[in-house]
Amino acid sequence: MATDSIPPDAAPLVLIADDAPDQLQALTSILSGLEWRLSTAGSGEETLIAIMRDAPDLVLLDVIMPGMDGFEVLRNLRERPETKELPVIILTAKGEAEDVVAGLDAGASDYIAKPCSAAELQARVRTHLNFKRMRDHHTALITELQDALAAVKHLSGMIPICSHCKKIRNDLGYWQQVEEYIGGRTEAMFTHGLCPDCVPIFFPEMVQEQGIITQEPPPPAEDMESVLPRILVVDDSPLNLRMLIQFLRLDYKILVATSGPVALELARKEKPDLILLDVIMPEMDGRDVCRALKLDPRTNHIPIIFVTARGDEIDEMEGFELGAVDYITKPFSLPLVHARVKTHLELKHYRDVLALQVMQDQLTGLQNRKGFMEFLSLMWKQSVRERLTIALALFDIDHMKAFNQRYGRKAGDECIKRVAAAMRGMKRRNTDLLARYGGQEFACIMPGTDLEGAVFLADLIRKNIESLDIPHAASEVAPHVTISGGVVACRPMLGNDPSFIIEGASQALHRARRDGRNRVSS
């Protein structure tokens, strides 16, 4: 994407600081014409002035400059609140380990030794600009939430409340329910339930008949290792493996593979957060592993960093074209490896959070319709490629409109949440996906499942919902909430798309409704 296709104010600004005119020209040539703007500085003092004046999004900083060197510029930036988080990549001919450590200790985001390839430099710049954009977006979200919270604080003043019925007197002197009063002044929404202290007092029969535990025990302490980011290290050299494991294991959970096939199996099973992948391996080299990972919808989102002794530009270009996010050559500097790993893990975290916000239904916590369609599209393509069967079940809560009219919208939302939670508890495999397809409709995608198995699971889900015994006096089917289901299974073929299976499941669901509801049709 060329710079002139982006509005001038929208394109990120990259500042190149180098005192050598030929180096400035070479770097400008490599980075020009892409999705960012460029500016230059020829000394440490000019660099600081340009940063304060233009507020760049990224700085490429030479270490050896007259007067104020790069390390001094970097320390100066990290001491200022407005530039403390500015991404800075040290770019210099000094590539010894002590220089790398000194640069990272001074606050550098990354370190590239000259001469570097065009592909590597462009990839590093793109990575850190994406990271900054993600971080800025989350910072803006946090600020927005803090502002929203501050706007609600006017309710913390003296508010008259009835000591008996707990109604609140509003500014006009009328008494309102707490929910109505707060709801009119904020965007808060309320659901109703029973706290553990009130259940045995007002509904003792629920405790006796249903065995309700009135006070839940505190959750067990979480295993720290289970929350650490997971890195899959793939290398056939025991020396390299030992070095990386010893260095990274304090901050990350390390998975190890010594061959390509084992790496693929581990990646699909364990779904690591990052893969450090050697290129030169017997049987199946790193390039083939990378291709396989990027073709598999289960693993194509995992960032891959190539770690190899091959460092020429052709190999780096090939690595980036295959989908690798970074490239580290052996012998490598461990602090540099740590910095690159940290950057890409944080970038993945931001991407995962944003993806979750876009794909998640806020009421139930399930995937929403967008998440459902994307997952179905991925599974459809995989089933075509591997000649597998895929099944889809669509569910509908029977007479939900009548439920809302009888009990109210809030009770309807609570009903939908309970149904979703019960369905989630019945999902058997990690490869299956349960989603909220519409208002009272749900969908379950079951890759690699035949029609008989899908119908069996769908009917188990139906029976489980019925056993919840949620009262539904307005239903024409039963005195409690029930669901109907439609199931279809097929082996996707070239030329068909996922709408084929959706239409089949919709027709089956229609038959279940027509035949009396509270049943599964196929």
N, C-alpha and C positions, 0 to 999 in steps of 0.2 A: 504494500500500500504506500503510495508516494505521499510525501509531505504536503504537496499542493492540493491533495484531495481532502485534507482535514482542515477545519477552520483554524486560523493561526493561534487563537487563544486556547484551543482544545488540545493541540499536539504537545506532548511533554517536551521539556527542554533539557538537553544534555550539554554540560559544560566540559570542554576538553582543556586541561591545563598542562602545558608542556613548553619548556623554553627553547626547544629545538624546532626551527621553522619546517624542516623536512619531515619531522615526526608529526607536527600538527597537520601538515598537508596530507600525509599518508593516512592518519587516523580520520581526518575529515572525509577523505575519499572513500574509505571503507564504510563509514557510517552515514554518508549523505544519501538522500533520495529515499529514505525509509520512513517509518511512522513516527518520527520525532524531529524536533528542530535542533540545530547545533549552534553553539557559541564557543569562543576560544579565549584563553588567557595565557600570557607568556611568562608569568612569575607568580610566586606565592602571594605577594601583595595584590597583584591584579586579580588573582583568583578570589581572594576574600572580598574585594570590592565588587566583583561581578556577581558573587553569590548573594551579597546583601542587596545589590541593585536589581538583579533579574530573578532571584528565587528559582534556580534550576531544580529539576526533579532528580537529576543524577549528575555526579561529578566523576570524570576520569582524571585521576591526579597523578602526575609524574612525581617521583620521589626526589630526584637530583635536579634542583633548580637553584639559581643564584639567590642569595639573600635568605629568604624564608623557604626552607625545603618542605617537601610534601608532608612529612611527619608532623612538623610544626603547624602547618595549615590544618591538618586533620585534628590535632589536639585542640586548636583554637575553635574549630567548628563544634567539637563535642562539648565544649564548655558553655556554648551559647544555647539557650532554650529553643530558639527558633530554628537552629540547624542541628540540633542534637540527633534527630532521626534521619537526617539527609543521607541517602545512600551514596557512598564514596567507594569507587574501585581504584585501588592502587595499581598504576600501570608503569612499570619500570624495568630496566635491564637488570636490576639487582634481584636475583632469584634465589639467593642462599636461604637456608632455613631460618637463620636468625633475622633476616630482613622480613620474611613472611610473618614470623612471630611478632616482630616490632610493629609491623603495619596493622596486624589484627588487634594487638594490644592497644594501639593508639585509637582504634575505633573503626578501622576499615571494614566495609561490608564484604569485600572480595579482593583478590590479589591476582593479577595477571602479569606474568613475566614476558618482557620483550625478547625476541620478536614473537608475536602471536598471529594466528591465522584470522582471516576476515570472518570465517564462520564462528569461531570461538568468541571473538569480540562482540559480534552482533548478538549471539545467543546470550552472553552474559548481560549485556545492556538490556536486552528484552526481558530477561528474567527479573532483574532488579527493578525495572520500571513497572512490570506487572505486580511485583511484590509491594511496591510503594502504593500503587493504585488500590490494591486490595486493602492495605493497612489504612490508607486515607478514608476509604469507604467505611470501614468498621469504626474508625474514630468519629466520623460524621454520625453514624448510627448511635454511638454511645452518647455523643453530645445531644442528639435529638431526644434520646430517652431521658437524659438528665434534665433537659429543658421541659419535657413533658411532666416529669416528676415535680419540678419546681412549680409548674403551673397548677398542680393539684394542691400544693401546700397551703393555699388560702383556706382549705377546709380544716386546718389544724387549730384555728382560733376557737373562741368561745361559741359553741353550738348548743342551743337549748334542746334537750332530749327528754322525753317523758320517762320517768323512772319505772312506770308500770308497763306500758305498751311499746316503749322504745321508739316512738315516732319522733321525728325532728321537726321543729318549727322553722319554716322558711322565712325569707325576708319580708314576705307579705303577711305574715302572721298565721298562715295555714299550716296544719300539721300533716306531715308526709311520712310514708314509710322510708326507712333508711335507704333501701335500694333505689327508690324513686328520687330521693333527694340527691344522693351521690351520682346516680346515673344522669341526672339533668345537668350536672356541673362538670362531669368528666366523660371519657369514652369507655369507662369500665362497664363490663357485663357481668351479671351474676348468675350463678347456678346454685341450686339448693340441695342440701344433703343433711345428714345427721352426724354430729360430732360424737366421739366415743363416750363422752360423759352423759349425753342426753339419751342415748339409745336405751340403757338399762332403766332409766327413770320413767320415760314416757312410753317405751315399747318393750317391756320385759319379755313379751312372748317371742319377739324376734331373737332374743338371746337364747331362750330355751329351745325353740323349735329349729332354728337355723344354725345354732352354735356360733353366733357372731362373736368375735373377739373384740371387746370394747376398747382395749388399749394395745395398739400394735407394738411389738418389741422393736427396739432400734435396729436399723440395718447393720449387718456385720461390717467390720472395717474392710475397706477395699484393698485388695492386693495391689501394692504399688507397681509391681511388674506388669500387671494387666493393663495399666493406663499409660505405660511408656510407649512412645512411638516405636514401631517395629521396622527394622531394616534387614532386608535380605541381602547378604553378601555372597556373591557368586564368583568363585575363583578356584582354579585347580592347584594353586601353589599354597602349600601349608604355611610357608613363611609369611606370605601376604595376608592370609586368613588370620593367623595368630596376631599379626601386628594390628590389623583393623579391629579385631574383636577386643583385644586388650585396651585399645584406645577409645572405642565407642561404647563399650558395654555399661559404663557407669551412667550414661544418659539415655541409652536406648536398649530395647530388647533386640538381640541379634539372632537372626536365623541364618543358617549356613547351607550352601549347596556347592558341591565340587564339580558338577557337570550341568550341561544344559537341560536335559530331560528332568533331572531332579529339581532344578530351579523352576521349571514350568509347573511341576506338580505342587511344589511348596507355594508358589505365587498364587495359584488357583485355590489352594486349600486355606492358606493362612492370610491371604490378602494383605501383604505388608504395606507400610506407608511409603517406603522408598526402596529402590533396588540399586545396589552397587554391583555393576556387571563387568566382568573381565571379557575382553574381546577374544583373545587367543586361548581356546580350550579344545581338547580333543573331542571327537565324535560330533559335537554340535557347538559351533562357536557362538560368541555373544551376539553377533549380528542376526543369526537365525533365531536365537532366543528372543531378541528384541522384536523381530518381525512377528513371531508367534504371540508374544504378549500383547502387542498392539492390535492384532487381529481378533483377539478374544475379548468380548464385551465384559467378561468378569475381571480382566486385568488391564484393559487398555487405558485406564485412568491413573495407573501407578507410575509416578515419575521414575525415570531410569537415568542413572549417571554411569557412563562408561569409565572404567578404570583399567588402563592398559599401558603397556610399554610402547605401543605404537603411537607416535605423536605427530606424524606428518599431516598436512592440511587435507589431503584427499580422504584420509580415514576420519578426520573430524567432520568434514562435510557430510560424509556418508552416515556417520552416527547421528547427526542432527536431522538429516533427511529421514532416517528410520524412526525418529520420534524421541530420541534421547533428549533430556533437558539440559545435560551438562556433560563435560568431558574432562577427565583428570588423567594426566600421564604419569607413568612410573619412571623413576622413583619419585613418590609423591611426598609432599609435606603434610604431616598429620594435622597440624593446626589449620592448614588450608582445606583439607578434607572435611574437618569438623565444621568450618565456616560454610562450605558449600552444602553440606548435609543439612545444617541448621536452616539455611536460607530456603532450600527446596521443601523441607518439612513444614516450615511456617507458611510458605506459599500454598502448599497443598491443604493445610488446615483452613486457611481463609477460603479457598475454593470450595472445600467440603461444606463449610458453614453456609456459604452463599447458595450452593446447590441444594442444601437441606431446606433453606428458607423458601426457595422457589418451588421445590417438589413436595413439600409436606403440607398436609391438611391440618389447619390449626386446631380444629375441634377435636379430632380423633388421634392425631399424631401419626396417622397412616400416610402413605404416599397419596398425593392428590391425582387428579385426572392427567395432568401433564407428566408427572412421574410415571404413572401407569403406561401412558402411550410411549414414552421413551424406552422404558424397560421392555415393553412388548415388542417394539421395533428391533431392539438389540437381540432379544431371544428368537425372534422370527428369522433374522439373518443367520444367527448361529444354527438354528434348526435346519435351514435350507442348506447351509454349508456341510453340516455333519449328518444330514438325513435323519433327524430325530423327530419324534412326535411332540407336539405341544398341546396342552389343554387349557381351556379358559372357562371359568365359572363366573356368572353374573348373578348377584343376589339383590332382592328388593324386600324391604320391610313392608309387610302387608298392612294396607290401610293406614299408612303413616299420616296422611292428611287428616283423617278422622281423629287420630291420636292427638295431633296438635290442636284441633278444634275442641277436643274434650278436656285435655289436660294443660294446654298452653305451650307456647314455643319453648320456654325454658325446660319444661319437663321433656319435650320432644328432643331437645339437644342432649339432655342427660340420657335418654333412651338410646340415641344413636351412639353415644360414647360407650355405653355398656355393651351394646351389640358389637361394636368395633373391638372392644377389649376381649370379648369372648371369642370372636373370630381369630384374633391375633393368637390367642392361647391354643387354638386348634391347628395353626399352620405347622406343618410337619418339618419342612426342609428349609435351609437357608437360601436355596435356589428359587423357592417359590416367592411370589410377591403378592401381598394383600394391599388393596388400595380402596379409597373412597371414590367411587366412579361418578357419583352425583349426589343429590340431596340425601336420599335414603337408600341409594344403591351402592353396592360394593362389588369389587371384582377380585378374583384370585387367579394369577397366572401360574401355571404348573408346567415348567419345561420338562421334557423327557417323561411325561405321564400319559398313559393311554386312557381311553374313555372310561373303562371299567374302574380304574383307580381314581380318576377324577370324580366320577359320580359317587363313589363310596365316600370320599373325603367331603364332598359337598353335602351329602346327606348327614354325615356326622356333625358338620357345622350347623345344619338346620336343626337337628335334634338338640344340640347344645344351646342354641338360642331359645328354643322352646322351654328348656329346663330352667332358664333364668326366671321364668314365671313373672315377667313384668306385666302388671295389670293393664288390660286394654279392653275396657268395657264397650268401646265403640267399634270393635272389630266384628266383622261378619264371619270370621273363621273360627276364633277361639276367644275365651275370656282373657287371654294373655297375648303378648307380642309373639308373632311368628314371622318367618321369612319364606320367600319362594326363591327357587334357584333354577338357572338354565345352564347346561354344561355342553360343551362341544370339544372334540379333540381332532386333530388332523396332523398330517405331515406336510409342512409348507413346501411349496414348489416354486421354482422360478416363474415369474410372471404374476404371481399372486402377492398381495400385501396384507398386513394385519387386519385391515377392514373386513377381510373374508371371514376370519374367525370371530370377530366382534359381532358381525351380522348373524352368524350361526348361533352364538350364545344368546343374542337378543331374541331370536325367534324361539329358542328353547325356553327362555324365561317367559315369553308371551304365552306359550302353551301351558306352563305351570300356573300362571295366573288364570287362564281360561278354564283350566280343569279343576279349579277350586282352591288354589293357593296352598301354602304350607306344605309344599312338595318340591321335589327336584325333577326336572324333565331334561331329556337329552335328545 
